[in-house]
Amino acid sequence: MYYIQIMREVNLGAVDLNLLKALNALLTKRHVTAAAGEVGLSQPAMSRALQRLRALFDDPLLLRAPGGLILSARAEALAPKVRSLLTEIAALIDAQRFDPSLVEKTVRIVASDYHMVTIVPRVLRAVKRVAPGVSVRVEPYSSDAPTKVARGEIDLIFATEDAPLSPGAQSEPLFEDRLVTAVRRDHPILGGPLTLETYAALEHVAISIMQDGRSDTDAFLAAQGLKRVIALTTPNFIGALAVVGATDLAVTASEILVSTFADQFGLIALAPPLPRIVFVVTQVWSAHRSSDPFHTWLRGQVRDAVAAGTAGHAR
């Protein structure tokens, strides 16, 4: 059997946006009279608004049940979206009255476990202090992350300064870090200088958050006629440090991260014989979100939280 679905194209010009306020009140109060009082309508006017909303969404929205009205499955899905949309509309109309304490939404960030140590705890504390209705969802890096940012599905990406930006993306530097080579404290390599040849002769853990196998370090070594042995490739920075602390492997990673876990994993940091060891951590977002009051506030929270003291390396 074949089904033909006829899609109705919504004519936004025919939609009264005041219905959104009525809808939010109905979904919150689950009572026509109480919802009417919430938005300053009479009970008959709210009943008419409910009928219009049912026609608009082609769904009953509120269903009679023992003890009162309950939300339909469609209404349950609509409720958080309507609340978020009303908040964004209010902020769009009057940015001066933007109040983060009234926001209820989930902030979506692409980050690694490195950022979970250096940025996310500080940002979460700062955000929850003034916006208790905001939660944070961290997602892993993926090849389609820039596309998700452009579509508004991701709010921020934490990246490095040299990460390629997609069209329409903007970035802001947050702090500097540097690379060190970590080995366990009783590693046989200790006692002599870490030359380029010695470095290449070590067995290494390669950290590849995109799992694409590309590495500036390997490209530099190849230009010198050298090649290192990669014994383990992982997208996890902290896991890499744990492995290095228990083996003869080495890893070249963040100085902040190595110093944070040096005692826990028994590590010592060495200066790597590489031409570029300083890198800048940035936040990346879509340009179309730049003037959004909430997003502007969010980026400021990230900036201020990091500046308050990311291991003394804040810019």
C-alpha positions as CSV (number, residue, x, y, z in Angstrom):
1,M,0.0,0.0,0.0
2,Y,1.3,3.4,-0.9
3,Y,0.6,6.5,1.1
4,I,0.6,10.0,-0.3
5,Q,1.3,12.7,2.2
6,I,0.2,16.2,1.3
7,M,2.3,18.8,3.0
8,R,0.6,22.0,4.0
9,E,2.8,25.0,3.6
10,V,2.3,27.3,6.5
11,N,1.4,30.9,5.6
12,L,3.2,32.8,8.4
13,G,1.3,36.0,7.4
14,A,-1.9,34.3,8.5
15,V,-0.5,33.2,11.9
16,D,-1.2,35.6,14.8
17,L,2.0,35.5,16.9
18,N,0.0,36.4,20.0
19,L,-1.2,32.8,19.8
20,L,2.2,31.7,20.9
21,K,1.7,33.4,24.3
22,A,-1.7,31.7,24.6
23,L,-0.2,28.4,23.6
24,N,2.6,28.7,26.1
25,A,0.1,29.5,28.9
26,L,-2.1,26.5,27.9
27,L,0.8,24.1,27.8
28,T,2.1,25.4,31.1
29,K,-1.2,25.7,33.1
30,R,-3.1,22.8,31.4
31,H,-6.3,24.7,32.2
32,V,-8.2,27.1,29.9
33,T,-9.4,29.5,32.7
34,A,-5.9,29.6,34.4
35,A,-4.2,30.1,31.1
36,A,-6.6,33.0,30.2
37,G,-5.7,34.7,33.5
38,E,-2.0,34.2,32.8
39,V,-2.1,36.2,29.5
40,G,-5.0,38.6,30.3
41,L,-7.7,37.1,28.2
42,S,-11.3,36.2,29.0
43,Q,-12.1,32.5,29.3
44,P,-14.2,32.5,26.0
45,A,-11.3,34.3,24.2
46,M,-8.8,31.6,25.4
47,S,-11.2,28.9,24.3
48,R,-11.3,30.4,20.8
49,A,-7.5,30.7,20.9
50,L,-7.3,26.9,21.7
51,Q,-9.6,26.1,18.8
52,R,-7.4,28.1,16.4
53,L,-4.3,26.4,17.8
54,R,-5.8,23.0,17.3
55,A,-6.6,23.8,13.7
56,L,-3.1,25.3,13.2
57,F,-1.2,22.3,14.5
58,D,-3.9,19.8,13.4
59,D,-3.7,18.3,16.9
60,P,-6.0,18.4,20.0
61,L,-3.0,19.7,22.2
62,L,-5.0,19.3,25.4
63,L,-6.9,16.1,26.1
64,R,-9.5,15.4,28.8
65,A,-8.5,12.8,31.4
66,P,-9.5,11.9,34.9
67,G,-8.4,14.8,37.1
68,G,-8.2,17.4,34.4
69,L,-6.5,18.1,31.1
70,I,-3.3,16.5,29.9
71,L,-1.0,17.3,27.0
72,S,-1.0,15.4,23.8
73,A,2.3,13.9,22.6
74,R,2.6,16.8,20.1
75,A,2.0,19.3,22.8
76,E,4.6,17.7,25.0
77,A,7.1,18.1,22.2
78,L,6.0,21.7,21.5
79,A,6.2,23.0,25.1
80,P,10.0,23.5,25.5
81,K,10.3,24.9,21.9
82,V,7.5,27.4,22.5
83,R,9.1,28.7,25.8
84,S,12.5,29.0,24.1
85,L,11.0,30.7,21.0
86,L,9.1,33.3,23.2
87,T,12.4,34.1,25.0
88,E,14.2,34.6,21.8
89,I,11.5,36.8,20.3
90,A,11.5,39.0,23.4
91,A,15.2,39.3,23.3
92,L,15.1,40.1,19.6
93,I,12.5,42.9,20.1
94,D,14.3,44.5,23.1
95,A,17.8,43.4,23.7
96,Q,18.1,45.8,26.6
97,R,15.6,43.8,28.6
98,F,17.4,40.5,28.0
99,D,17.5,38.6,31.4
100,P,19.5,35.4,31.5
101,S,17.8,34.4,34.7
102,L,14.6,33.8,32.7
103,V,16.2,31.7,29.9
104,E,15.4,28.0,29.8
105,K,17.4,26.3,27.1
106,T,20.3,23.9,26.4
107,V,23.6,25.3,25.1
108,R,25.2,22.9,22.7
109,I,29.0,22.9,22.5
110,V,31.5,20.9,20.5
111,A,34.5,20.2,22.7
112,S,37.1,17.6,23.6
113,D,38.0,16.2,27.0
114,Y,40.8,18.8,27.0
115,H,38.2,21.6,27.0
116,M,36.2,19.7,29.6
117,V,39.2,20.3,31.9
118,T,40.3,23.8,30.9
119,I,37.0,25.6,30.0
120,V,33.7,23.8,30.7
121,P,33.8,23.7,34.5
122,R,34.4,27.4,34.8
123,V,31.8,28.3,32.2
124,L,29.2,26.0,33.7
125,R,29.7,27.6,37.2
126,A,29.5,31.1,35.7
127,V,26.4,30.3,33.7
128,K,24.5,28.5,36.4
129,R,25.2,31.3,38.8
130,V,23.0,33.7,36.9
131,A,21.0,31.5,34.5
132,P,19.8,28.4,36.4
133,G,17.5,27.4,33.6
134,V,20.4,26.9,31.2
135,S,22.1,23.5,30.8
136,V,25.1,22.6,28.7
137,R,25.3,19.7,26.3
138,V,28.8,18.8,25.1
139,E,29.1,16.9,21.7
140,P,32.2,15.3,20.1
141,Y,33.9,16.7,17.1
142,S,32.6,15.5,13.8
143,S,33.1,16.4,10.1
144,D,29.6,18.0,10.0
145,A,30.1,20.2,13.1
146,P,30.6,23.4,11.0
147,T,27.4,22.7,9.2
148,K,25.6,22.2,12.5
149,V,26.9,25.6,13.7
150,A,25.7,27.2,10.5
151,R,22.2,25.7,10.9
152,G,22.0,26.7,14.6
153,E,22.2,23.2,15.9
154,I,25.4,23.9,17.7
155,D,26.1,27.1,19.6
156,L,29.9,27.0,20.0
157,I,32.9,25.0,19.0
158,F,36.1,25.1,21.0
159,A,39.0,24.9,18.7
160,T,42.6,26.0,18.0
161,E,43.5,29.2,16.3
162,D,44.6,27.4,13.1
163,A,41.5,25.4,12.7
164,P,39.8,26.1,9.4
165,L,36.7,28.1,9.6
166,S,33.6,27.4,7.5
167,P,32.1,30.3,5.5
168,G,30.2,32.6,7.8
169,A,31.9,31.5,11.0
170,Q,33.6,33.8,13.5
171,S,36.1,33.1,16.2
172,E,37.6,34.7,19.3
173,P,40.8,33.8,21.1
174,L,40.4,32.7,24.7
175,F,43.9,31.7,26.0
176,E,47.3,30.3,25.1
177,D,48.7,26.9,25.9
178,R,51.8,25.2,24.7
179,L,52.9,21.7,23.8
180,V,55.1,19.5,26.0
181,T,56.2,15.9,25.5
182,A,55.1,13.8,28.5
183,V,56.7,10.5,29.6
184,R,56.5,8.5,32.8
185,R,58.8,9.7,35.5
186,D,61.2,6.7,35.3
187,H,61.2,6.5,31.5
188,P,64.5,5.2,30.1
189,I,64.8,8.3,27.8
190,L,65.3,10.6,30.8
191,G,68.9,11.7,31.6
192,G,69.8,12.9,28.1
193,P,68.6,15.7,25.8
194,L,65.4,15.2,23.9
195,T,66.8,15.7,20.4
196,L,64.8,15.5,17.2
197,E,66.2,12.0,16.5
198,T,65.6,10.8,20.1
199,Y,62.0,12.2,19.9
200,A,61.4,10.4,16.6
201,A,62.8,7.1,18.0
202,L,60.2,7.0,20.8
203,E,56.9,5.1,20.5
204,H,54.1,7.7,20.6
205,V,50.5,8.1,21.4
206,A,48.9,10.2,18.7
207,I,45.8,12.3,19.7
208,S,43.4,12.7,16.8
209,I,40.0,14.1,17.8
210,M,38.8,13.8,14.2
211,Q,40.4,10.4,13.7
212,D,41.7,11.5,10.3
213,G,45.4,10.6,11.0
214,R,46.7,14.1,10.0
215,S,49.4,15.6,12.1
216,D,51.6,18.7,11.8
217,T,54.2,16.9,13.9
218,D,54.5,14.0,11.5
219,A,54.7,16.4,8.5
220,F,57.5,18.3,10.2
221,L,59.4,15.1,11.0
222,A,58.9,13.9,7.4
223,A,60.5,17.1,6.1
224,Q,63.5,16.2,8.3
225,G,63.7,12.7,6.9
226,L,62.3,11.2,10.1
227,K,59.3,9.2,11.1
228,R,57.9,8.4,14.5
229,V,56.3,5.2,15.5
230,I,52.6,5.6,16.5
231,A,51.8,2.8,18.9
232,L,48.3,4.2,19.8
233,T,45.9,6.7,18.3
234,T,43.1,8.0,20.4
235,P,40.7,11.0,20.4
236,N,41.0,11.3,24.2
237,F,43.7,13.5,25.8
238,I,43.3,12.3,29.4
239,G,43.2,8.7,28.3
240,A,46.4,9.2,26.4
241,L,48.1,10.6,29.5
242,A,46.9,7.6,31.5
243,V,48.5,5.2,29.0
244,V,51.8,7.1,28.9
245,G,52.0,7.0,32.7
246,A,51.8,3.2,32.6
247,T,54.0,2.4,29.6
248,D,57.2,3.5,27.8
249,L,55.1,5.5,25.3
250,A,55.3,9.3,24.9
251,V,52.7,11.9,24.1
252,T,52.9,15.5,22.9
253,A,50.0,17.4,24.4
254,S,48.9,20.5,26.3
255,E,51.1,21.7,29.1
256,I,48.0,22.7,31.1
257,L,46.7,19.2,30.8
258,V,50.0,17.4,31.6
259,S,50.6,19.6,34.6
260,T,47.0,19.0,35.9
261,F,47.4,15.2,35.7
262,A,51.2,14.8,36.3
263,D,50.9,13.6,39.9
264,Q,47.9,11.4,39.2
265,F,49.6,9.5,36.3
266,G,53.3,9.9,37.3
267,L,54.3,12.1,34.4
268,I,57.2,14.4,33.6
269,A,57.0,17.1,30.9
270,L,59.9,17.7,28.5
271,A,60.3,20.5,25.9
272,P,59.6,18.9,22.5
273,P,62.1,19.6,19.7
274,L,59.4,21.0,17.5
275,P,59.3,24.4,15.7
276,R,55.9,25.5,17.0
277,I,54.8,24.7,20.5
278,V,52.4,27.6,21.4
279,F,48.8,27.4,20.3
280,V,45.7,29.5,21.0
281,V,42.4,28.1,22.1
282,T,39.4,29.8,20.5
283,Q,35.6,29.8,20.6
284,V,33.9,29.6,17.2
285,W,30.3,30.4,16.3
286,S,28.1,31.3,13.3
287,A,28.1,35.0,12.2
288,H,24.3,35.0,12.1
289,R,24.3,34.5,15.9
290,S,26.6,37.4,16.6
291,S,23.9,39.9,17.5
292,D,21.6,37.4,19.3
293,P,21.4,38.7,22.9
294,F,21.6,35.3,24.5
295,H,24.5,34.2,22.3
296,T,26.4,37.4,23.0
297,W,25.9,36.9,26.7
298,L,27.0,33.3,26.4
299,R,30.2,34.2,24.6
300,G,30.9,36.8,27.3
301,Q,30.4,34.2,30.0
302,V,33.0,31.9,28.3
303,R,35.4,34.8,27.8
304,D,35.1,36.0,31.4
305,A,35.2,32.6,32.9
306,V,38.4,31.7,31.1
307,A,40.0,35.1,31.9
308,A,39.3,34.5,35.6
309,G,42.1,31.9,35.5
310,T,42.5,29.0,33.2
311,A,45.6,27.7,35.0
312,G,47.3,31.1,34.7
313,H,47.3,30.9,30.9
314,A,44.3,33.2,30.1
315,R,44.7,35.9,27.6
